[in-house]
Amino acid sequence: MELRSTSRTAWWHKATVYQVYPRSFADSNGDGVGDLPGITSKLEYLKALGIELIWLSPIYASPMDDNGYDISDYQAVAPEFGTLADFDELVAQARLRNIGVILDLVVNHTSDEHPWFVLSRASKQSPFRDYYIWRKPADDGGPPNKLTSSFGGSAWTLDETTGEYYLHLFSRRQPDLNWENPNVRGAIYQMMNWWLERGIAGFRMDVIDYIGKQVDQAIVTDGPHLHAYLHEMNRATFGSRDVLTVGETWSATPGSALLYSGRDREELSMIFQFEHVTQQWDEIYGKWRSRPFDLIKLKSVLSKWQYALADDGWNALFWGNHDLPRAVSKYGDVKGYPVESAKMLATVLHLLKGTPFIYQGEEIGMTNAPFTKIEQYRDIETLNMHRLHLEAGLSPEDFIKGANENGRDNARTPMQWTSGANAGFTTGIPWIEVNENYATINAEVAMSDEHSIWNHYRKLISLRKAYPVIVYGRFQSYLDQHPDVLAYTRTLDTQRLTVLSNFSARTITFDLPHELLATGRCLISNYDPVDALKTTMSLRPYEAFAVLAEVAGRDGTKS
């Protein structure tokens, strides 16, 4: 990486991150499960795309109750993914291609098979008892309080051995660590340094806003000691290293984002916030019943975060990840304009200020899986919620509809490499079904077509590296109340990049604000190039383009 980080610039500002879900990326040995050698075999593909960082979802030893987010040994690789030697080879081969590897850090909870928890539950006198959160039953013998699990039901499970309840804010097999115990924090920091010394490029931190919880006050996120813990972590581990750290923070607001990643905070590089995701969820059923898409609300959220972090902090830009539906299925038009809408979404996101994250398969336009029965799903959250929602009166058909729109397994079907058997993912039986459209949507086809979604992503990634205005330009939104058009500019010195996009399947004609009128150079378009920004503009279905123009500088001149 040629640019060292300073208080205002960082090498990862102009990089693009690619998330790999190891179980579903590439299987090298035919057992139906993706693995580390499989990822290594695809590094040339990632290099060709222009990727500089890959984030691996958990590869640690795990009983896989939650596909690896339940860790039984932080310093061992899950056998189905390979060995520690395989991991070291991946890091070394990636480095040869100027690609860094980021690990998923899951330290809010462990597996119930982790030795710490095995010892913790063995006896109230165990020295590891306080590594987890235990409470006596309520007066009626029930759970200590009404905290609920994100996967449904109570967040407390009674352990018969000691007659006390342990906390699990996710699966009952994912007991929460007690971050108030300094021995826990010290062990975690030691583990983090062990991985950093193996040459990784940083961490993505799973539900990191949970670690400061105060369960007796029913405080789950943003606890009073959260930022003290993160500051301590920074000082004890990655703070002296030039690496990328990004926290998953579902509770974050623009104000709290600066507590994590403000210039002088010494905590994280950036955070993932999910306001653009949750504003489309139903107030009662959550993500299992979607609200109608509302572009005005989406624009409001995107702009709010761009403005809030304009001069401090840094945005993490994403449409999808391993927990979310496929971008083109959620925001685009799979049936009518799959290629145009996928390119439009990429253009809108990658030209914002922040670091873009691509979820595997997004770059070829992979779509949600059209499952028809609950037996096709593998995700523990989906299976738990299916039972709970049916008990509450939701019809099986309605639940499957919601799961097909927003369930986590949409993102976890195998990567579609070729039109061959199992999409080229495995020679065996895949652990979850391959999406039926792999014959037409796959990397081999995409790379051979100069007009493909893949090549559009490749161009966007290269533009970020070439134009400082894309990395550091000031953001300004326009047409905020237009129901179909998203418009913004990025301005740096005498350069202004204007981005226009149509989120509808109709041709939209509209008037452009006078101050945006200009003739320049079209950097990218998903239809024909557009160089002139005129008073009246027409955008075809899902059209998007970006025009770079010279504008008056601070002294009123043009360069």
FIKOLBA-469095 format. One line per field, with one value per residue (C-alpha): x, y, z; chain; residue number from 1; residue in three letters. Coordinates in steps of 0.02 Angstrom, whole numbers. Each point is the difference from the previous one (the first is absolute). Example, Ala and Ser with C-alpha at 12.3 -4.5 7.8 and 13.67 -1.06 7.14 Angstrom:
<sites>
xx c(615_69)
yy c(-225_172)
zz c(390_-33)
ch c(A_A)
i c(1_2)
aa c(ala_ser)
</sites>
This chain:
<sites>
xx c(0_88_-92_26_-147_1_-134_-83_51_11_47_-170_-92_24_-7_-149_-36_-71_-91_25_-119_122_-131_-77_144_103_19_170_-26_-176_-80_-133_70_108_174_160_92_-154_15_186_-42_-109_123_38_-186_-2_159_-76_-151_115_-30_128_-79_-100_-103_-25_-154_56_121_32_-36_-186_-144_-83_-163_3_116_159_-60_4_186_71_184_58_173_-49_-74_-161_49_-129_89_177_149_100_130_-135_-43_182_15_-156_72_168_-75_-118_145_92_-150_-8_-158_-21_-103_-120_-69_-173_22_-143_30_-172_-28_79_-65_-63_137_139_110_-35_-186_22_99_-116_-154_88_-9_-44_175_85_131_-85_-174_12_55_-187_-157_-92_-151_-111_-179_-137_-111_-117_145_-5_129_83_-82_-92_149_-31_116_24_-39_-165_-55_82_182_21_23_-3_152_-48_176_4_-182_37_-40_130_-25_-2_-59_5_-13_-5_161_82_25_48_171_14_100_2_127_175_62_-122_58_182_-24_-90_135_134_-95_-20_187_35_-99_72_174_-47_-14_-186_-56_-130_-165_-186_-79_-163_-138_134_-128_-60_159_-41_-168_-74_-123_-72_-54_-57_131_57_88_98_34_92_169_-8_117_120_17_29_128_89_-7_74_144_33_-9_-19_22_185_-26_-58_-149_-187_-129_-186_-134_-173_-115_-186_-37_113_-62_96_44_64_95_126_25_64_96_27_173_60_-97_132_-131_-48_30_-185_-165_-139_-165_-165_-125_-25_-40_-117_-105_-73_-53_-176_-30_-75_75_168_93_-119_-126_71_-66_-23_161_10_141_-30_30_152_75_-32_98_145_16_-13_149_100_-24_30_168_52_145_33_-23_-23_-145_-4_-103_-99_-161_18_94_-16_-152_-94_-93_82_17_-80_-147_-27_26_3_-110_44_-142_3_171_121_160_-47_-62_151_117_-103_12_187_23_-101_93_179_3_-54_131_57_75_-107_-31_-51_-84_52_-105_-66_123_-82_-179_-41_-181_-103_-36_-178_-25_-175_8_82_102_107_63_154_9_-37_-83_-120_-42_-32_-104_-102_-57_-35_-94_-108_-40_-51_-120_100_-36_140_-17_19_154_84_-39_86_147_21_6_111_62_186_14_-30_180_67_-40_160_99_-43_164_-52_-150_62_-62_-34_53_181_-5_29_15_-99_-171_-8_-45_-141_-86_75_-113_-86_53_186_0_-20_66_179_175_62_-135_17_188_-14_-127_70_-174_-30_-37_171_91_-105_58_178_-8_-74_139_133_-81_11_187_23_-106_24_-169_-83_97_1_-123_-134_-173_-157_-170_-131_-181_-26_-189_-2_-80_104_163_153_123_157_166_176_110_187_95_-58_-70_-183_-68_-188_-88_-177_-101_-175_-69_-153_-45_-69_85_3_11_44_79_178_47_83_162_30_-8_166_90_134_60_-106_103_-125_-175_-110_-75_83_124_-74_115_-120_-106_-146_-151_-116_67_-75_57_-44_-53_132_120_148_152_133_66_163_7_111_-82_51_131_7_74_-138_113_7_155)
yy c(0_158_130_2_57_175_94_50_-131_-189_-131_-82_159_-41_-188_-113_-145_-167_-108_-187_-122_-147_-138_58_72_-141_-183_-75_-178_-48_-15_129_134_145_10_101_-83_39_184_-3_-74_151_138_37_29_126_83_19_83_124_-55_52_-76_-157_-24_-181_-48_-110_-141_-52_-170_-10_-125_110_29_174_-38_46_150_-121_-23_-145_42_173_-61_-150_-14_-100_-167_20_161_-69_25_142_-35_25_167_55_-48_102_153_-21_-25_147_111_-44_73_155_-65_6_-125_59_-122_1_30_-75_46_41_-186_-170_-174_-100_-123_126_-61_161_-37_-185_48_145_-110_-140_85_165_-3_-20_135_16_26_188_-14_-7_81_-106_48_-85_-42_126_-28_-107_-106_77_104_144_131_23_20_-89_-84_72_-175_-7_-46_40_53_-110_-189_-97_-109_-152_-28_156_51_172_84_55_142_-27_146_-115_-190_-94_-79_173_54_183_42_110_149_73_-135_66_-178_-22_160_-45_-172_76_130_-135_-99_152_35_-182_21_173_-73_-127_146_36_172_30_-55_14_-2_-95_89_100_121_-142_-22_141_-77_24_-144_44_167_-86_101_-104_124_159_-42_126_-87_-43_135_-24_-182_44_132_-130_-126_127_37_-184_-68_87_183_2_-95_68_-115_18_-28_10_-31_-72_118_-21_130_137_175_137_72_-160_-44_135_-77_-156_74_185_62_12_-146_-138_-134_-65_48_0_-85_-85_87_-77_142_-18_-183_10_144_-125_-125_-22_75_-162_-143_82_-61_-146_119_140_174_67_74_188_89_164_-84_-92_161_84_-133_-6_189_13_-115_85_170_-63_-77_130_72_-134_-187_-105_-89_-186_-17_-158_-69_-179_-122_-177_51_98_-35_16_182_-13_-98_126_166_-42_-85_-183_-38_151_84_-111_61_184_8_-94_122_147_-58_-23_173_85_-87_1_185_51_53_-152_-173_-116_-180_-128_-160_-153_-23_178_44_-125_41_-151_0_-62_-186_-49_-129_-69_-100_21_-160_89_124_-27_161_-19_171_-43_-169_72_144_-117_-95_157_91_-150_-16_184_-30_47_-116_-112_81_176_-52_-79_157_106_-120_4_189_28_-165_-27_-155_109_59_-173_-103_-53_122_-24_-24_-91_-73_-175_-116_87_164_-56_19_-183_-172_-69_36_183_31_114_1_99_136_-69_146_-44_-51_182_93_-54_72_-87_78_169_15_-36_138_177_69_-114_48_-69_118_145_-38_-17_173_78_-75_69_172_11_-29_128_148_84_86_-171_-33_171_110_94_-79_99_-77_68_-38_-70_-11_-78_-174_-81_95_-1_141_59_84_-26_154_17_159_42_-170_-47_-174_-5_-167_-23_-160_-63_-126_-41_-109_153_138_151_180_136_171_9_138_144_-13_-175_48_-41_-92_-120_-178_-153_-113_-142_-41_-153_61_116_128_168_151_147_42_100_90_-143_-176_-169_-161_-168_-144_-20_111_69_99_115_158_82_187_147_129_169_-13_100_147_-9_-74_-168_-105)
zz c(0_-58_105_187_104_75_96_-164_-129_6_-127_22_-49_-184_17_-33_117_-57_127_-15_84_5_11_-165_-101_-77_49_-40_62_-55_172_-44_118_-55_76_14_-145_-104_44_-42_-170_-38_47_-183_-26_143_-62_-174_78_88_180_131_155_32_157_50_99_147_-40_181_77_34_18_-134_93_-80_-146_92_101_148_31_101_-27_-55_-50_-106_-173_-24_-81_-138_-52_8_114_74_-133_-132_80_2_-183_-41_88_-87_-173_26_52_-161_-91_113_84_188_101_136_128_78_186_101_181_69_22_-27_-33_149_-49_31_143_95_4_34_155_42_10_95_169_83_72_-168_-37_-169_74_-21_-182_-41_66_129_103_127_-52_34_151_-104_-62_-173_-93_94_-112_-164_-116_-165_-124_-174_-62_95_176_166_6_155_11_163_26_105_67_108_-2_-74_-165_-126_-125_-188_-105_-152_-4_166_-62_-8_182_22_68_153_-59_175_45_-39_-23_-145_-81_23_-78_-149_-28_8_-131_-112_6_-45_-160_-38_14_-134_-121_-12_-58_137_73_-35_174_19_102_88_72_114_102_122_49_174_12_171_-72_-162_-98_-148_-116_34_181_108_-16_-186_-61_145_-51_-183_47_109_-142_-120_117_37_-177_-168_49_-44_-162_-167_-20_-35_138_-33_130_-30_96_-30_134_-68_-36_-92_169_77_-159_42_172_-88_-145_29_-43_179_75_-16_-21_-174_-181_-42_40_-93_35_-57_-3_-187_30_148_-66_-123_134_67_172_68_-101_-33_-152_-24_-78_-107_-16_-177_-67_29_-91_90_168_-66_-67_167_92_-122_-1_189_22_-138_82_177_-43_-127_99_131_10_-158_-82_-39_-159_-37_-71_60_110_69_104_-133_-162_-169_-51_-171_71_140_-88_-185_-130_-22_-120_-114_6_98_-83_-9_179_69_-88_62_180_-16_-75_137_140_-61_-41_176_128_97_-24_-108_53_-131_57_-100_-156_4_-137_-120_48_106_61_146_5_-51_137_21_162_170_-24_-128_130_108_100_187_9_-142_74_174_-66_-109_154_101_-138_-38_185_-4_-145_-155_-145_-66_-171_72_98_-151_-99_133_11_-188_7_152_74_27_-110_-154_18_42_-153_-89_-104_-183_-93_-159_-91_43_136_166_-80_11_189_43_-77_146_73_55_182_-59_-169_-143_-70_-153_-112_2_-183_-52_153_33_6_-157_-107_86_-23_-186_-31_-6_41_150_179_46_-117_63_178_-62_-77_157_105_-118_-3_190_-11_-139_56_169_-21_22_159_84_-94_98_-14_-43_-35_-120_-45_175_-20_-173_14_-138_-25_113_-35_88_-32_65_-8_30_-45_-177_-43_21_-29_-28_23_-67_15_-33_126_-105_-150_-91_-98_114_-62_125_16_63_125_-90_97_-68_-184_-80_-137_52_-20_38_113_3_-62_-13_-165_-126_69_47_-1_10_152_-66_75_-48_20_-42_82_-73_114_137_-94_97_-51_71_-85_53_-37_42_110_71_135_158_-95_-133_-134_-84_-2)
ch c(A_A_A_A_A_A_A_A_A_A_A_A_A_A_A_A_A_A_A_A_A_A_A_A_A_A_A_A_A_A_A_A_A_A_A_A_A_A_A_A_A_A_A_A_A_A_A_A_A_A_A_A_A_A_A_A_A_A_A_A_A_A_A_A_A_A_A_A_A_A_A_A_A_A_A_A_A_A_A_A_A_A_A_A_A_A_A_A_A_A_A_A_A_A_A_A_A_A_A_A_A_A_A_A_A_A_A_A_A_A_A_A_A_A_A_A_A_A_A_A_A_A_A_A_A_A_A_A_A_A_A_A_A_A_A_A_A_A_A_A_A_A_A_A_A_A_A_A_A_A_A_A_A_A_A_A_A_A_A_A_A_A_A_A_A_A_A_A_A_A_A_A_A_A_A_A_A_A_A_A_A_A_A_A_A_A_A_A_A_A_A_A_A_A_A_A_A_A_A_A_A_A_A_A_A_A_A_A_A_A_A_A_A_A_A_A_A_A_A_A_A_A_A_A_A_A_A_A_A_A_A_A_A_A_A_A_A_A_A_A_A_A_A_A_A_A_A_A_A_A_A_A_A_A_A_A_A_A_A_A_A_A_A_A_A_A_A_A_A_A_A_A_A_A_A_A_A_A_A_A_A_A_A_A_A_A_A_A_A_A_A_A_A_A_A_A_A_A_A_A_A_A_A_A_A_A_A_A_A_A_A_A_A_A_A_A_A_A_A_A_A_A_A_A_A_A_A_A_A_A_A_A_A_A_A_A_A_A_A_A_A_A_A_A_A_A_A_A_A_A_A_A_A_A_A_A_A_A_A_A_A_A_A_A_A_A_A_A_A_A_A_A_A_A_A_A_A_A_A_A_A_A_A_A_A_A_A_A_A_A_A_A_A_A_A_A_A_A_A_A_A_A_A_A_A_A_A_A_A_A_A_A_A_A_A_A_A_A_A_A_A_A_A_A_A_A_A_A_A_A_A_A_A_A_A_A_A_A_A_A_A_A_A_A_A_A_A_A_A_A_A_A_A_A_A_A_A_A_A_A_A_A_A_A_A_A_A_A_A_A_A_A_A_A_A_A_A_A_A_A_A_A_A_A_A_A_A_A_A_A_A_A_A_A_A_A_A_A_A_A_A_A_A_A_A_A_A_A_A_A_A_A_A_A_A_A_A_A_A_A_A_A_A_A_A_A_A_A_A_A_A_A_A_A_A_A_A_A_A_A_A_A_A_A_A_A_A_A_A_A_A_A_A_A_A_A_A_A_A)
i c(1_2_3_4_5_6_7_8_9_10_11_12_13_14_15_16_17_18_19_20_21_22_23_24_25_26_27_28_29_30_31_32_33_34_35_36_37_38_39_40_41_42_43_44_45_46_47_48_49_50_51_52_53_54_55_56_57_58_59_60_61_62_63_64_65_66_67_68_69_70_71_72_73_74_75_76_77_78_79_80_81_82_83_84_85_86_87_88_89_90_91_92_93_94_95_96_97_98_99_100_101_102_103_104_105_106_107_108_109_110_111_112_113_114_115_116_117_118_119_120_121_122_123_124_125_126_127_128_129_130_131_132_133_134_135_136_137_138_139_140_141_142_143_144_145_146_147_148_149_150_151_152_153_154_155_156_157_158_159_160_161_162_163_164_165_166_167_168_169_170_171_172_173_174_175_176_177_178_179_180_181_182_183_184_185_186_187_188_189_190_191_192_193_194_195_196_197_198_199_200_201_202_203_204_205_206_207_208_209_210_211_212_213_214_215_216_217_218_219_220_221_222_223_224_225_226_227_228_229_230_231_232_233_234_235_236_237_238_239_240_241_242_243_244_245_246_247_248_249_250_251_252_253_254_255_256_257_258_259_260_261_262_263_264_265_266_267_268_269_270_271_272_273_274_275_276_277_278_279_280_281_282_283_284_285_286_287_288_289_290_291_292_293_294_295_296_297_298_299_300_301_302_303_304_305_306_307_308_309_310_311_312_313_314_315_316_317_318_319_320_321_322_323_324_325_326_327_328_329_330_331_332_333_334_335_336_337_338_339_340_341_342_343_344_345_346_347_348_349_350_351_352_353_354_355_356_357_358_359_360_361_362_363_364_365_366_367_368_369_370_371_372_373_374_375_376_377_378_379_380_381_382_383_384_385_386_387_388_389_390_391_392_393_394_395_396_397_398_399_400_401_402_403_404_405_406_407_408_409_410_411_412_413_414_415_416_417_418_419_420_421_422_423_424_425_426_427_428_429_430_431_432_433_434_435_436_437_438_439_440_441_442_443_444_445_446_447_448_449_450_451_452_453_454_455_456_457_458_459_460_461_462_463_464_465_466_467_468_469_470_471_472_473_474_475_476_477_478_479_480_481_482_483_484_485_486_487_488_489_490_491_492_493_494_495_496_497_498_499_500_501_502_503_504_505_506_507_508_509_510_511_512_513_514_515_516_517_518_519_520_521_522_523_524_525_526_527_528_529_530_531_532_533_534_535_536_537_538_539_540_541_542_543_544_545_546_547_548_549_550_551_552_553_554_555_556_557_558_559)
aa c(met_glu_leu_arg_ser_thr_ser_arg_thr_ala_trp_trp_his_lys_ala_thr_val_tyr_gln_val_tyr_pro_arg_ser_phe_ala_asp_ser_asn_gly_asp_gly_val_gly_asp_leu_pro_gly_ile_thr_ser_lys_leu_glu_tyr_leu_lys_ala_leu_gly_ile_glu_leu_ile_trp_leu_ser_pro_ile_tyr_ala_ser_pro_met_asp_asp_asn_gly_tyr_asp_ile_ser_asp_tyr_gln_ala_val_ala_pro_glu_phe_gly_thr_leu_ala_asp_phe_asp_glu_leu_val_ala_gln_ala_arg_leu_arg_asn_ile_gly_val_ile_leu_asp_leu_val_val_asn_his_thr_ser_asp_glu_his_pro_trp_phe_val_leu_ser_arg_ala_ser_lys_gln_ser_pro_phe_arg_asp_tyr_tyr_ile_trp_arg_lys_pro_ala_asp_asp_gly_gly_pro_pro_asn_lys_leu_thr_ser_ser_phe_gly_gly_ser_ala_trp_thr_leu_asp_glu_thr_thr_gly_glu_tyr_tyr_leu_his_leu_phe_ser_arg_arg_gln_pro_asp_leu_asn_trp_glu_asn_pro_asn_val_arg_gly_ala_ile_tyr_gln_met_met_asn_trp_trp_leu_glu_arg_gly_ile_ala_gly_phe_arg_met_asp_val_ile_asp_tyr_ile_gly_lys_gln_val_asp_gln_ala_ile_val_thr_asp_gly_pro_his_leu_his_ala_tyr_leu_his_glu_met_asn_arg_ala_thr_phe_gly_ser_arg_asp_val_leu_thr_val_gly_glu_thr_trp_ser_ala_thr_pro_gly_ser_ala_leu_leu_tyr_ser_gly_arg_asp_arg_glu_glu_leu_ser_met_ile_phe_gln_phe_glu_his_val_thr_gln_gln_trp_asp_glu_ile_tyr_gly_lys_trp_arg_ser_arg_pro_phe_asp_leu_ile_lys_leu_lys_ser_val_leu_ser_lys_trp_gln_tyr_ala_leu_ala_asp_asp_gly_trp_asn_ala_leu_phe_trp_gly_asn_his_asp_leu_pro_arg_ala_val_ser_lys_tyr_gly_asp_val_lys_gly_tyr_pro_val_glu_ser_ala_lys_met_leu_ala_thr_val_leu_his_leu_leu_lys_gly_thr_pro_phe_ile_tyr_gln_gly_glu_glu_ile_gly_met_thr_asn_ala_pro_phe_thr_lys_ile_glu_gln_tyr_arg_asp_ile_glu_thr_leu_asn_met_his_arg_leu_his_leu_glu_ala_gly_leu_ser_pro_glu_asp_phe_ile_lys_gly_ala_asn_glu_asn_gly_arg_asp_asn_ala_arg_thr_pro_met_gln_trp_thr_ser_gly_ala_asn_ala_gly_phe_thr_thr_gly_ile_pro_trp_ile_glu_val_asn_glu_asn_tyr_ala_thr_ile_asn_ala_glu_val_ala_met_ser_asp_glu_his_ser_ile_trp_asn_his_tyr_arg_lys_leu_ile_ser_leu_arg_lys_ala_tyr_pro_val_ile_val_tyr_gly_arg_phe_gln_ser_tyr_leu_asp_gln_his_pro_asp_val_leu_ala_tyr_thr_arg_thr_leu_asp_thr_gln_arg_leu_thr_val_leu_ser_asn_phe_ser_ala_arg_thr_ile_thr_phe_asp_leu_pro_his_glu_leu_leu_ala_thr_gly_arg_cys_leu_ile_ser_asn_tyr_asp_pro_val_asp_ala_leu_lys_thr_thr_met_ser_leu_arg_pro_tyr_glu_ala_phe_ala_val_leu_ala_glu_val_ala_gly_arg_asp_gly_thr_lys_ser)
</sites>
